[in-house]
Amino acid sequence: MNFGSIFLSEALGTGVLVLLGIGVVANVLLTKSKGLDGGWLLINVGWGFAVLAGVYVAYKTGGHLNPAVTIGILFSGADEF
């Protein structure tokens, strides 16, 4: 596995996590959305789904969802990948 595919996988996983997580908070807080006043449970379930989707996208690298951790493991010479 080369450095480019590892970094792309981690960046996409992190992007999906942030996009879905912030999206669910925006859905609950914005006044003209259908999820207005959805409450903390909707936010928690949405963030849980965001983590699940992010890990699924970044499965090639172990799903760390942190490119810095993945790059550090890669440069340390560990045989995790």
Residue pairs with C-beta under 8 A, 6 or more apart in sequence:
1 60
1 81
3 74
5 60
6 60
6 61
6 70
6 71
6 74
6 81
7 67
7 70
7 71
9 57
9 58
9 59
9 60
9 61
10 58
10 61
10 64
10 65
10 66
10 67
10 70
11 67
12 57
12 58
13 54
13 55
13 56
13 57
13 58
13 61
13 63
13 65
14 54
14 58
14 65
14 66
14 67
16 50
16 53
16 54
16 57
17 50
17 51
17 53
17 54
17 65
18 50
19 50
20 46
20 49
20 50
20 53
20 54
21 46
21 47
21 50
21 51
23 46
24 35
24 42
24 43
24 46
24 47
24 49
24 50
25 43
25 46
26 33
27 33
27 34
27 35
27 38
27 42
27 46
28 35
28 36
28 37
28 38
28 39
28 42
28 43
29 36
30 36
35 42
51 65
54 63
54 65
55 63
55 65
56 63
58 64
58 65
61 70
61 81
62 70
62 80
62 81
64 70
64 73
73 80
73 81
74 81
